[in-house]
């Protein structure tokens, strides 16, 4: 593995670069042409460009990307596209550049990237005004030991993730939110879908084990975050994908109205609260069981069922971030 400075120098001197843009993401179809033009104007030359029209092919596509042995992979799309890239690029001597073209762009927000396309391109370009730098950030590792119940023999039981593992109402919302509603409304589409599902959603018991000590709680929603944002909102002011910690927290208890009020507090107070508060458990390793066993959402995709083990892998991913990002 090259040092960050060596990798940054190789990219700046015209190293091998690959572009992957999901044209099915919320803004990808509309901004694909503009993104190509801005990247060309920034002087970034790509050895190969992969426009993605079928997101189900992303896994196979990244096999082709890695075969090119690039120094830089620029990915344009939403959190699902970026999460797929993270799973393939973690622990590799390759930098990931992100063009946030999705609905919530949680990982891009956690990296403090500009959410406007010209700003994101300037960051990826490294040199010049607004140019970024190569940093290394944490990823999470997820393992499901629960009964897959129809997920198929090829279902992943282990997975590297970028931003978050979730249990509860959000898993149903992710599967039920209408694609066209998400395309036209953006983040509010998730809130509207959740409001429709909440009256029928049943609370569950979660047993959270950290360092041999188990905490039991009732809730409708449990999150385990590596990143700093959820649903486009900051979790806590000191949360970061580079802090060597997973943040475990629930939204409300078994009462449905508490979920709504806790979500509102999360939105309103996230930029000011800290991970030291009682609402959070912070750890590099957590084991979770639920009653009843539940499906688990990993960066927007159902990847298994409880019980699950989640571990942090520190500084496992090279990314391009703004110069102001605190790289530890």
C-alpha positions as CSV (number, residue, x, y, z in Angstrom):
1,X,0.0,0.0,0.0
2,X,1.3,3.4,-0.9
3,X,1.1,6.2,1.6
4,X,-1.7,8.7,1.1
5,X,0.7,11.3,-0.2
6,X,2.1,8.8,-2.7
7,X,-1.3,7.8,-4.0
8,X,-2.3,11.5,-4.2
9,X,0.8,12.2,-6.2
10,X,0.2,9.3,-8.6
11,X,-3.3,10.5,-9.2
12,X,-2.2,14.1,-9.7
13,X,0.4,13.0,-12.3
14,X,-2.2,11.4,-14.5
15,X,-2.6,7.9,-12.9
16,X,-5.1,5.5,-14.1
17,X,-8.7,6.6,-13.4
18,X,-12.1,5.0,-13.9
19,X,-15.5,6.7,-13.9
20,X,-18.7,4.9,-12.8
21,X,-22.0,6.9,-13.0
22,X,-25.4,5.4,-12.0
23,X,-27.7,7.1,-14.5
24,X,-30.7,5.6,-12.5
25,X,-29.9,7.6,-9.4
26,X,-32.1,10.5,-8.5
27,X,-29.9,13.1,-10.3
28,X,-27.7,10.8,-12.3
29,X,-29.9,10.7,-15.5
30,X,-30.3,14.4,-15.6
31,X,-26.7,15.4,-14.7
32,X,-24.7,12.7,-16.5
33,X,-23.8,14.9,-19.5
34,X,-22.9,17.8,-17.3
35,X,-20.8,15.7,-15.0
36,X,-18.8,14.4,-18.0
37,X,-18.3,17.9,-19.2
38,X,-17.2,19.3,-15.8
39,X,-14.8,16.4,-15.3
40,X,-13.3,17.0,-18.7
41,X,-12.9,20.7,-18.0
42,X,-11.2,19.8,-14.7
43,X,-8.6,17.9,-16.6
44,X,-9.5,14.4,-15.3
45,X,-8.8,11.8,-18.0
46,X,-10.5,8.4,-17.6
47,X,-9.1,5.2,-19.0
48,X,-12.7,3.8,-19.0
49,X,-16.2,5.1,-18.3
50,X,-19.0,2.8,-17.0
51,X,-22.5,4.4,-17.4
52,X,-24.8,2.2,-15.2
53,X,-28.4,1.8,-16.4
54,X,-29.0,-1.5,-14.5
55,X,-28.0,-1.1,-10.8
56,X,-28.3,-4.9,-10.3
57,X,-25.1,-5.2,-12.4
58,X,-23.0,-3.0,-10.1
59,X,-21.3,-5.9,-8.4
60,X,-20.1,-7.5,-11.6
61,X,-19.2,-4.1,-13.0
62,X,-16.8,-3.4,-10.1
63,X,-15.0,-6.6,-10.9
64,X,-14.3,-5.1,-14.3
65,X,-13.2,-1.9,-12.7
66,X,-10.7,-3.6,-10.4
67,X,-9.3,-5.6,-13.3
68,X,-8.1,-2.2,-14.7
69,X,-5.9,-1.6,-11.6
70,X,-6.9,2.0,-11.2
71,X,-5.4,4.6,-8.9
72,X,-8.7,6.5,-8.7
73,X,-12.3,5.4,-9.1
74,X,-14.8,8.2,-9.3
75,X,-18.4,7.1,-8.5
76,X,-21.4,9.2,-9.3
77,X,-24.7,8.1,-7.7
78,X,-26.6,7.8,-4.5
79,X,-25.7,6.0,-1.3
80,X,-26.5,2.5,-2.7
81,X,-24.0,3.0,-5.6
82,X,-21.3,4.4,-3.3
83,X,-21.9,1.6,-0.8
84,X,-21.3,-1.0,-3.5
85,X,-18.1,0.8,-4.4
86,X,-16.9,0.9,-0.8
87,X,-17.4,-2.8,-0.5
88,X,-15.0,-3.4,-3.4
89,X,-12.5,-0.7,-2.7
90,X,-11.9,-1.1,1.0
91,X,-8.4,-2.4,1.9
92,X,-7.2,-1.6,-1.6
93,X,-4.6,0.9,-2.8
94,X,-7.2,2.9,-4.7
95,X,-8.8,6.2,-3.9
96,X,-12.6,6.7,-4.1
97,X,-13.9,10.0,-5.4
98,X,-17.6,10.7,-4.9
99,X,-20.1,12.7,-7.0
100,X,-23.2,12.9,-4.9
101,X,-26.1,12.3,-7.2
102,X,-28.6,10.5,-4.9
103,X,-31.5,11.4,-2.7
104,X,-29.9,11.6,0.8
105,X,-26.2,11.4,0.0
106,X,-25.4,10.4,3.6
107,X,-21.8,9.2,2.9
108,X,-20.9,12.3,0.9
109,X,-22.3,14.4,3.7
110,X,-20.2,12.5,6.2
111,X,-17.1,13.1,4.1
112,X,-18.0,16.9,4.1
113,X,-18.1,16.9,0.4
114,X,-19.8,19.7,-1.6
115,X,-23.3,18.5,-2.6
116,X,-23.3,20.6,-5.7
117,X,-21.8,19.0,-8.8
118,X,-19.2,21.7,-9.7
119,X,-18.0,21.7,-6.1
120,X,-17.7,17.9,-6.0
121,X,-15.8,17.8,-9.2
122,X,-13.4,20.5,-8.0
123,X,-12.7,18.3,-4.9
124,X,-12.1,15.2,-6.9
125,X,-9.7,17.1,-9.2
126,X,-7.3,17.5,-6.2
127,X,-5.2,20.3,-7.6
128,X,-6.3,24.0,-7.9
129,X,-8.8,26.0,-6.0
130,X,-11.3,23.8,-4.1
131,X,-9.2,20.7,-4.8
132,X,-9.3,17.9,-2.3
133,X,-6.9,15.4,-0.7
134,X,-6.6,11.7,-0.2
135,X,-7.6,10.6,3.3
136,X,-8.4,7.3,4.9
137,X,-11.6,6.7,6.8
138,X,-13.3,3.8,8.6
139,X,-15.7,1.3,7.3
140,X,-17.9,-1.2,9.1
141,X,-18.0,-5.0,8.8
142,X,-21.3,-6.8,9.1
143,X,-22.0,-10.5,9.6
144,X,-25.4,-12.1,9.9
145,X,-25.8,-15.4,11.6
146,X,-29.6,-15.5,11.5
147,X,-31.8,-17.8,9.4
148,X,-31.8,-16.2,5.9
149,X,-35.5,-17.3,5.4
150,X,-35.7,-17.3,1.6
151,X,-32.9,-14.9,0.9
152,X,-31.4,-17.5,-1.4
153,X,-28.2,-19.6,-1.3
154,X,-26.2,-16.7,-2.7
155,X,-27.2,-14.2,0.0
156,X,-24.3,-12.4,1.6
157,X,-23.8,-13.2,5.3
158,X,-20.8,-10.9,5.5
159,X,-20.6,-7.4,4.1
160,X,-18.4,-4.2,4.3
161,X,-20.5,-1.1,4.7
162,X,-19.9,2.6,4.5
163,X,-22.6,4.3,6.5
164,X,-25.2,2.5,8.6
165,X,-26.9,-0.8,9.6
166,X,-30.6,-0.4,10.6
167,X,-33.3,-2.5,12.1
168,X,-37.0,-1.8,12.3
169,X,-39.3,0.6,10.5
170,X,-36.6,1.9,8.1
171,X,-36.2,-1.6,6.6
172,X,-39.9,-1.6,5.6
173,X,-39.6,2.0,4.4
174,X,-36.6,1.2,2.2
175,X,-38.6,-1.6,0.5
176,X,-41.9,0.3,0.2
177,X,-41.0,3.8,-0.8
178,X,-42.2,4.3,-4.4
179,X,-39.3,4.9,-6.8
180,X,-41.1,7.8,-8.6
181,X,-42.0,9.5,-5.3
182,X,-38.4,9.3,-4.3
183,X,-37.3,10.7,-7.7
184,X,-39.6,13.7,-7.5
185,X,-39.7,14.5,-3.8
186,X,-36.3,13.4,-2.6
187,X,-35.9,12.9,1.2
188,X,-39.6,13.7,2.1
189,X,-40.6,10.6,0.2
190,X,-39.1,8.5,3.0
191,X,-41.0,10.5,5.7
192,X,-44.3,10.1,3.9
193,X,-43.8,6.4,3.5
194,X,-42.8,6.0,7.1
195,X,-45.9,7.8,8.3
196,X,-48.1,5.4,6.3
197,X,-46.3,2.3,7.7
198,X,-45.9,3.3,11.3
199,X,-49.5,2.6,12.5
200,X,-49.1,-1.1,11.7
201,X,-45.5,-1.5,12.7
202,X,-44.7,-3.6,15.8
203,X,-42.1,-2.8,18.4
204,X,-39.3,-5.3,19.0
205,X,-36.8,-6.1,21.7
206,X,-33.1,-5.6,21.0
207,X,-30.3,-7.1,23.1
208,X,-27.1,-5.2,22.5
209,X,-23.9,-6.7,23.7
210,X,-20.7,-4.7,24.0
211,X,-17.6,-5.9,25.9
212,X,-19.6,-8.8,27.4
213,X,-22.3,-6.4,28.8
214,X,-25.8,-6.7,27.4
215,X,-28.3,-3.9,27.2
216,X,-31.9,-4.8,26.5
217,X,-34.4,-2.3,25.1
218,X,-37.7,-1.9,23.2
219,X,-38.0,0.2,20.1
220,X,-39.3,0.6,16.6
221,X,-36.0,1.6,15.2
222,X,-32.3,0.8,16.0
223,X,-29.3,2.2,14.1
224,X,-25.6,1.3,14.1
225,X,-23.7,4.1,12.4
226,X,-20.2,4.4,11.0
227,X,-20.9,7.6,9.2
228,X,-22.1,10.9,10.6
229,X,-25.5,11.3,8.8
230,X,-28.8,9.4,8.7
231,X,-31.6,10.4,6.3
232,X,-29.5,13.4,5.3
233,X,-29.3,14.7,8.9
234,X,-26.3,14.8,11.2
235,X,-26.4,12.2,14.0
236,X,-24.2,14.2,16.4
237,X,-21.7,17.1,15.9
238,X,-18.7,14.9,16.8
239,X,-19.8,11.8,14.7
240,X,-17.4,11.1,11.9
241,X,-16.5,8.2,9.6
242,X,-12.9,8.6,10.8
243,X,-13.4,8.4,14.6
244,X,-12.8,4.6,15.1
245,X,-16.3,4.2,16.6
246,X,-19.7,2.8,15.8
247,X,-22.6,4.7,17.2
248,X,-25.5,2.6,18.4
249,X,-28.8,4.4,19.1
250,X,-32.5,3.9,19.0
251,X,-35.3,6.3,17.9
252,X,-38.0,6.2,20.6
253,X,-39.2,3.2,22.6
254,X,-42.1,0.8,22.1
255,X,-44.7,3.6,21.7
256,X,-45.2,4.6,18.1
257,X,-45.6,8.3,18.9
258,X,-42.2,8.3,20.6
259,X,-40.6,7.2,17.3
260,X,-42.1,10.3,15.6
261,X,-41.0,12.6,18.3
262,X,-37.5,11.0,18.6
263,X,-37.0,11.3,14.9
264,X,-38.0,15.0,15.1
265,X,-35.4,15.5,17.9
266,X,-32.8,13.7,15.8
267,X,-33.4,16.1,13.0
268,X,-33.5,19.3,15.1
269,X,-30.7,18.5,17.6
270,X,-28.3,16.3,15.7
271,X,-25.9,19.2,14.8
272,X,-25.5,20.1,18.5
273,X,-25.6,16.9,20.5
274,X,-22.5,14.7,21.1
275,X,-21.8,11.0,21.2
276,X,-21.1,11.3,24.9
277,X,-24.8,11.6,25.6
278,X,-26.8,8.7,27.1
279,X,-28.7,8.3,23.8
280,X,-25.6,6.7,22.2
281,X,-23.5,3.6,22.8
282,X,-20.1,3.9,21.1
283,X,-17.9,0.9,20.4
284,X,-15.7,-0.7,17.7
285,X,-17.6,-4.1,18.1
286,X,-21.2,-4.9,18.9
287,X,-23.4,-8.0,18.8
288,X,-27.2,-7.6,18.4
289,X,-30.0,-10.1,18.9
290,X,-33.7,-9.3,18.5
291,X,-37.0,-10.7,19.5
292,X,-38.5,-11.5,17.0
293,X,-35.6,-12.1,14.5
294,X,-35.6,-9.2,12.1
295,X,-34.3,-8.3,8.6
296,X,-31.4,-6.0,8.6
297,X,-30.7,-3.1,6.3
298,X,-27.1,-2.5,5.4
299,X,-26.5,0.8,3.5
300,X,-29.9,0.6,1.9
301,X,-30.0,-3.2,1.1
302,X,-31.4,-6.0,3.1
303,X,-28.4,-8.2,3.8
304,X,-29.5,-10.8,6.4
305,X,-31.3,-11.3,9.7
306,X,-30.5,-11.0,13.3
307,X,-28.5,-12.0,15.2
308,X,-25.7,-9.9,13.8
309,X,-22.1,-9.0,14.6
310,X,-20.8,-5.6,13.6
311,X,-17.2,-4.5,13.8
312,X,-15.3,-1.4,12.8
313,X,-12.3,-1.5,10.4
314,X,-10.3,1.7,11.0
315,X,-8.8,3.6,8.1
316,X,-9.7,0.9,5.7
317,X,-10.9,3.1,2.8
318,X,-9.0,5.7,0.8
319,X,-11.3,8.6,-0.2
320,X,-10.9,12.1,-1.7
321,X,-12.2,14.7,0.7
322,X,-12.0,18.5,1.0
323,X,-8.8,19.9,2.4
324,X,-10.7,20.9,5.6
325,X,-11.7,17.3,6.4
326,X,-10.0,16.2,9.7
327,X,-8.1,13.1,8.7
328,X,-6.9,11.2,11.8
